[in-house]
Amino acid sequence: MFNSSSSTFLVIGIIASLALIILCAQQYFKTKKKFYPKRVITPYECRMYVRLKEAFPQYHVLAQVAFSALITSHNLKIRNKFNRKVTDFVLLNESLQVLVIIELDDPTHLYKVEEDKFRDHMLHEAGYRVLRYTEIPNVRQLHKDIL
């Protein structure tokens, strides 16, 4: 059925195909990105950011602030409890002093009540005031709550 020359061509074809597959795979893994951009804040948080800027144009609004920028401890075990946590918003006055920390809780927070209490406890102990909102408040409500 196969003669020796057709068998040779078949083997060469298989080897060439495998070599091509290997080269393509190497190129794919070489050019495949390891890092991708990510939104800093969600669209819902964007709306809150805009509302905060509208309510307090004289103040600075920071988003996604690491707890480690706000609190510290001499105890490594305690620092490990907050070193990867972030707060949604921090409102700073003209002197760059923290006025309030604002958390915007979406429906996923329904199952994080205890975790949120612990987060708030850490921030309160450090001397911060924390406000939690489940919906974006209007400007009047923000003024009432913060000023």
N, C-alpha and C positions, 0 to 999 in steps of 0.2 A: 504494500500500500504506500509506504513512504520509502523513497530511496535515500541514500546517504546525503545527497546534496540538499534535498528538501528538509531532512532532519537537521542539517547544519543551519539552514536558513531559519528554521523554527526556533532552534536554540538561540541563535543570534537575535532574533526578533524578541524572544522572551527576555533575554539579558538587556537588550536596548530598552524595552518597556519598563523593566524594573529600575534601570538606571534613571530613566526619565521621571518615574514616580518618586524616586529618592531625591532627585534634584528639586523637583517641585515641592516636596514636603519640606526640604531644608529651606528653600526660599520662603515658603509660607511661614515657618516658625521664626525665621530671621526677621521678617517684616511685620509679624504680628505684634501689635502694641501691647505693652504691659500696663500702661497707664492711660486713663481716659479722663477727660474733663467731667466734672460733676457740678450740678447747680449748688451754689452756696446755701440758698434757702429755697424752700418749696414755693410754688405759686401762691398758696394760702398764706405763707409767711411773708411773701412779697407784699400782699395786700395789707398785712399788719404793719410792715415797715413803712409803707406809704402813709398809713393812718397816723403812726407815731410821728413821722416827719411833719405831717399836716398839723397835728396837735401841738407839737413842741419844736417849732422851727429854730428856736434859740438854743436848743440842746443838741447833743450828739447822740445818734442812735447807732449802736453797734449790734451786729447780728452774729450768732453762732460763736459766742465767746467761751473759751475753755474755762472750766472751773479753776484750773491751775493758774489762770491769769487773775482770778478773783480771790482765791483762798489758798492757804498752805498749812502745813503742820510739820513739826519736828519729827513726828513719828512716820516712818516709811510705810507701815501697814495702813495707817490712816490716809496718807497721800495716795496709795494705790486704790483706795475706794472712790476717788474722784478724778484720777488723772486722765481718764478718757471721756469724761462727761463734758457736755457743753450746755449752755443756757441759750434760749432763743434770742433774747434781746437784753441789752443793758443800756439804760438811759443815763447819760452823763451830763452834768451841768456845764456852764461856761468854764469852770475851773477844772474840768475833767474829773470831778468827783462823782462816784456812783450815786444816783438818786434812787433808782429802783431797778430790780431785775424782773423781767417780764417773761412768763412762759405762756405759750399758746398751745393749748392741749387739743389735739384732734381726737377723733373717736378711738384711736389706738391706745390712748391713755386710760381708757376705762379699765384696762387690765393691769395698769401700772400704778395704782393708788399708793401702795406701800413704798414703791421705789420713789415716787414723786414726793411723798412725805419725808423720806430720808434725804433726798436732794434738798428740799426746802429747809430741813433741820440744819444741814451743814451750812447753808447760806445764812440762815438766821443767826446761828451761833457765831458766825464771822461778822455779824453786825449789819447784814443787808436786809432790805425789805423786798419781799418777793410777791408779785401779783400773778395769779393764774387766770387765764381767760379760756373759755371753751368756744367762744365766738369773738369775732373782731368787734371791739367796742367802738362806739361813736366818739367823736372828739370831746363832747361834753362829759361823757362817762370817764374818759381818760383823765381829763382835767380834775374831775371830782376825786378820782382814786389816787392821783399822783401828787397834785398840788396841795 
